[in-house]
């Protein structure tokens, strides 16, 4: 019995030893696991803090850049919105520290705003001075200069609105000049109503000056406006149409410009801008006016359907 008890005691001691060692191993593994999780948590917290700092730095940098941008305020007519927005974008690309701000006002509102600025020095609704003015009528720049609201020597013609002949892309033997419209009696030409639109009035004056208005009298498809001219050409009601350059680009995938009205028989509207006498940043205004003569500015205007005034307009 003693021998058996001895064996049982040894077995019990062995079992207790294994249990004891196994418990220590598990406790050690749990401790290492907790340490690993703690280290992972610290790493994640550190990474999160780093991302927050980077985001804060980026936002602060952007905010400071936006606040530090130099404003260039141009008051203009809505009729020149498209070319001015294109020019403003290109200027900001080459002058990232400048923010071109455009304000569009019609006719009398534009004159009133300019008068308010010159008489009071500030806009009633926006306490900032005007740098440049860009009316839709070049004659208004002349009147503003006469009233000494703008510096006459800063007057800068930058674009003009040509009268163009458009044809469908599929038309092969299209005329290449306005004078050629009288050569083929089969051609029907879509034109705008001269009693209702400026487009129609300028079209009629051009055809009269060319001496072909009588020849086209029975072949004209009169539309209400520029959109009507486009629709008649696209539907096939007319073989070609006469439009302003910018209007012709509305359907540039389906039509193309075949000819431009000659300067001798059509006087296109010229758009100019000038520096206000109250302009506080003449250097910046001068840079923008000089930019209007660059190849980049001219390419932008041509892509929008506008022409470039000849040198005689810059004198």
Protein Blocks (a to p, Z undefined) as FASTA:
>chain_A
ZZmmmmmmmmmmmmmmmmmmmmmmmmmmmmmmmmmmmmmmmmmmmmmmmmmmmmmmmmmm
mmmmmmmpccddddddfklmmmmmmmmmmmmmmmmmbccdddddehjlmmmmmmmmmmno
pafklccddfbdcdfbfklmmmmmmnopacfklpccfbdcdddddddfklmbdcfbfklm
mmpmkbccddddfklbmklmmmmmmmmmnopmmmmmmmcccdfblmlmmmmmmnopafbd
cddfklmmmmmmmgccfbdcdfkloccddddddddfklmblmlmmmmmmmmmpmklmmmm
mmnopacddfklmZZ
